[in-house]
Amino acid sequence: MKKTILLCFIHGFKGGDDTFGEKSEFALHLAALVGAALPKVSVRAVTYPRYETRGDLHECVARFRDWLLNKVIDLEVANGTPSPTVDPSVRTILIGHSMGGIVAAETAISIASETPITQDDRSSIAVNVGEPLTNGLMFPYIQGVLTFDTPFLGISPGVVAHGAEGHYNNAAAAFTQLSGLSNIFWGNYNEAAAKNNANKPAAPLPAPEPAPESKRRESNGWGWGRIAVMTGAAGALAAGGVAAYMNRDQLTTGWTWVSSHLEFVGCLARGAELRQRVSLMVQLNKELEVGFANLYTRLGRAASSKQVSMVGTVMGNERTFCNLPARKDAGLWIEAVNDKAKDETGAHMAMFEPKENPGYRKLSEDAKNLIVKWSRNEWYEASTRAPIK
């Protein structure tokens, strides 16, 4: 039976068709590498069309799932598969950049748990860690979830800290502006710091008390300081694709746009949900051998070595876009060093640009090796050789 590996690429926050290189150059390059390494199957690359990265994340997942289902059904029909739900001829690798990786993980978990996602479903994850996910009859069949710089555990504090140092001359002002971001950017940093008061380094100020109901309604629950930083930093840095900070004038006139997009990236503020998503992906890997890896950016030789009080105390020597897992049971995390980028956001956005990322070739090889490892199994070996084109 003719078989197909479908590489499905999903862009992140405010991304588009050019996220994976001009004319999807990286997607086509990776498909060619995988095809050469897995000659028994056909390898297809498809990029999910640009979608609105705003509103409820679960609605995005539901729409993507429907789109993916139609794509896979078309391929199954073309392959003449007798029983696609029992013995599918198509296996899919979901490949997401930044927030696209979270869309990919949510999709894999929902398909494996056979739990439909509706617009009224306010719970991102429908199953609990430890519960059996499925009997293995996934359709579409997800062979792996490969993500690039996806902040599964939140965003590194240095992403904002380094930018804030250059943007504000007064460090105290920077701390004030960053105070409302503790949940998103520091993840569990505050919780860990509270347990270790001895010799505690300088940390972000605690989040302000909730505003009175009347004031909360006026700003959709966000204080001005928090809104300013969220739109200028979280919106631009949380998931990629926004190149510059929004100024106050844009903020004033575009709050509806801003609040809608913040709702999309709001999952980054829910620490328990972040950790559960990773745990469920690890469980998928163990139970169904669904590959799971995150290739994350780290700055290299071009990064500033200047010792800055705020950055030094918050993030240490490593400069990454993503918060890294403290424990080993969080899937496979592989660093992708960029020796040209000078800041975390630049490295995050230039992953798939050969001219801006000296590590482009290694990134491609690492991605190829992971996909080949996940796909070289009994299903692959039983395939008839793909026709030579």
Buried (B, 14 or more C-beta within 10 A) or exposed (E): EBBBBBBBBBBBBBBBBBBBBEEBBBBBBBBBBBBEBBEBBBBBBBBBEEBEBBEBBBBBBBBBBEBBEEBBBEBBEEBEBEEBEEEBBBBBBBBBBBBBBBBBBBBBBBBBBBBEBEEEBEEBBBBEBEEEBBEEEBBBBBBBBBBBBBBBBBBBBBBBBBBBBEBBEEBEEBBBBBBBBBBBBBBBBBEEBEEEEEEEEEBBBEBEEEBEEEEEEEBEBBBEBBBBBBBBBBBBBBBBBBEEBBEEEBBEEBBEBBBBBBBBBBBBBBBEBBBBBBBBBBBBBEEBEBBBBBBBBBBBEBBBEEEBEBBBBBBEEEBBBBBBBEEEEBBBBBBBBBBBBBBBBBBBBBBBBBEBBBBBEBBBEBBBBBBBEBBEEEBBEEBEEBEEE
